[in-house]
Amino acid sequence: MIIAHKYKLKASPSQEIIMTNWLSMLRSHYNFCLRDRIEAYEQVKSPKLGNYSDLKTKAPCCPFTCSISPQSQLGEPFKKSGKKRNAYEMQSSELPFLKQARPWYKNIHSTVLQQNLRRLKTAFQNFFDGRGYPKFKTRQRFKSFSYPPNQVKLELNKIYLPSIGWMRFFKSRNIPDGFQLKTVTVRSLADDWYVSIRIENKDVPQSSPKDLKQIKTAISGDLGIKKLLALSNGELIKNPQFEKRLSNRKAIRQRRASRKKRGSSNQKKAYTKLARIDQKIVNQREDYQWKVAHHLVRLSDVIILEDLNIQGMIKKCRAKQDENGKFLKNGQSAKRALNRLIRDCSWGNLIEKIESVAAKFGSICLKVNPKFTSQKCSHCGHIQKENRNKERFLCLNCGFLADADVQASVNIGTKGLETLGISQSRLLMVNQKVTPKPELTGSSHRETSVSLEIEPGNPQQLSLFEWVNGEVIPC
């Protein structure tokens, strides 16, 4: 079993300078090796032919300018045994020559440089798996370095980082007995330096997903903005909107920072205070999301959520032009506020945390296509766009009335259970009380009108009733 603990470091000023310099050098090394791998990859993908091997430098074309390895152009391509090295091993064999050419890299521990290359290896592996092309790192996107196992020492509330020294940390929680250090990552955030310790206990197995026969309860949720989650049992989890709460304070500090002299120390201090507000928003949001994730896992054995295309939802509107080529209004200015709220919800991070906690406790987390879930009536199955009016759902076919988000979560749960092949009776749904509606329309003698009163947190099965001739009967 592998878990991670995060602690805040109490580094001295000299140690902070060392770690800051390390980040700068490691970022340069990462970008240099990334450029090397990109050139090697492009050379194999589309070989450069003609009089030059490289059109930019106009290097002459000869057999010695061709890349020996399709993965990297640095280091020795073969081991002493004659076996071929991969890209990481080739670039790792180049580290001694790097320290000779640039002596300041000798201050960085060798294992940290190796872990930096492993980070690049992981980025390319993600690219080959279809998760985006590796990008060059800016200062804002390169904030951490790692140590491999058996390099870091821990004693009470002290930690030893090789080539940096001993330093204290805020021991907010104890490391359980029987766990050993696996990986240590030092990270620079806006408010201070932190260390993330991954620990492993091989005697405790990872929780495997429950068998479908062992599943007793299931719950589904509909993601939203006003309500972060609307559950199928009628419970509504509110969205605190942490960024909106601190928007005024953030705007004030942004104005103060922009009015400082460019490049001055006062401007750096002002931007540091501004970054601390953003860090506070992130900390509050993550803490709230972890609590929501644990709450959902305690409720049921199966959690069903909607699979949203978040990047497509916050995408800019297409430009509109008239016959003369003049740009017309496309609604982007109005959509900016909606995009800001969607980013504040951070649905993607919430789903990742729910999946992580579900895997830890052996629960099942499933994502389904949300198509027509907000327009479909869970009572009769009728699909119509006019059924939903903001937060109110009224089926125009059978008169079923419900909260729109809870109604959508029930449809999401039904889709998920059909995918898993589980009976719908295990889904935790809202308990509903039906009251008569005075307005009855239609020429039929059997006229139906339904009104619902939702009792949040009542995990009972959905009960449907009809109002017929002054009596309430089950349908």
Stockholm file with secondary structure:
# STOCKHOLM 1.0

chainA/1-475         MIIAHKYKLKASPSQEIIMTNWLSMLRSHYNFCLRDRIEAYEQVKSPKLGNYSDLKTKAPCCPFTCSISPQSQLGEPFKKSGKKRNAYEMQSSELPFLKQARPWYKNIHSTVLQQNLRRLKTAFQNFFDGRGYPKFKTRQRFKSFSYPPNQVKLELNKIYLPSIGWMRFFKSRNIPDGFQLKTVTVRSLADDWYVSIRIENKDVPQSSPKDLKQIKTAISGDLGIKKLLALSNGELIKNPQFEKRLSNRKAIRQRRASRKKRGSSNQKKAYTKLARIDQKIVNQREDYQWKVAHHLVRLSDVIILEDLNIQGMIKKCRAKQDENGKFLKNGQSAKRALNRLIRDCSWGNLIEKIESVAAKFGSICLKVNPKFTSQKCSHCGHIQKENRNKERFLCLNCGFLADADVQASVNIGTKGLETLGISQSRLLMVNQKVTPKPELTGSSHRETSVSLEIEPGNPQQLSLFEWVNGEVIPC
#=GR chainA/1-475 SS CEEEEEEEEECCHHHHHHHHHHHHHHHHHHHHHHHHHHHHHHHHHSCCCSSEEETTTTEECCGGGSCSSSSCSSSCSBCTTSCBCCHHHHHHTTHHHHHHHSGGGGGSCHHHHHHHHHHHHHHHHHHHTTSCCCCCCCGGGCCEEEECTTSCEEETTEEEETTTEEEEEECCSCCCTTCEEEEEEEEECSSCEEEEEEEECTTSCCCCCCCGGGCCCEEEEEECSSEEEEETTSCEEECCCHHHHTHHHHHHHHHHHHHSCTTCHHHHHHHHHHHHHHHHHHHHHHHHHHHHHHHHHHHCSEEEEECCCHHHHTCCCCCEECTTSCEECCSHHHHHHHHHHHHHHTHHHHHHHHHHHHHHTTCEEEEECCTTTTTBCTTTCCBCGGGEETTEEECTTTCCEEEHHHHHHHHHHHHHHHHHTCCGGGBCBCCEEECCCSCCCSSSSSCCCCCEEECTTCCBCCCCEEEETTEEEEC
#=GC SS_cons         CEEEEEEEEECCHHHHHHHHHHHHHHHHHHHHHHHHHHHHHHHHHSCCCSSEEETTTTEECCGGGSCSSSSCSSSCSBCTTSCBCCHHHHHHTTHHHHHHHSGGGGGSCHHHHHHHHHHHHHHHHHHHTTSCCCCCCCGGGCCEEEECTTSCEEETTEEEETTTEEEEEECCSCCCTTCEEEEEEEEECSSCEEEEEEEECTTSCCCCCCCGGGCCCEEEEEECSSEEEEETTSCEEECCCHHHHTHHHHHHHHHHHHHSCTTCHHHHHHHHHHHHHHHHHHHHHHHHHHHHHHHHHHHCSEEEEECCCHHHHTCCCCCEECTTSCEECCSHHHHHHHHHHHHHHTHHHHHHHHHHHHHHTTCEEEEECCTTTTTBCTTTCCBCGGGEETTEEECTTTCCEEEHHHHHHHHHHHHHHHHHTCCGGGBCBCCEEECCCSCCCSSSSSCCCCCEEECTTCCBCCCCEEEETTEEEEC
//
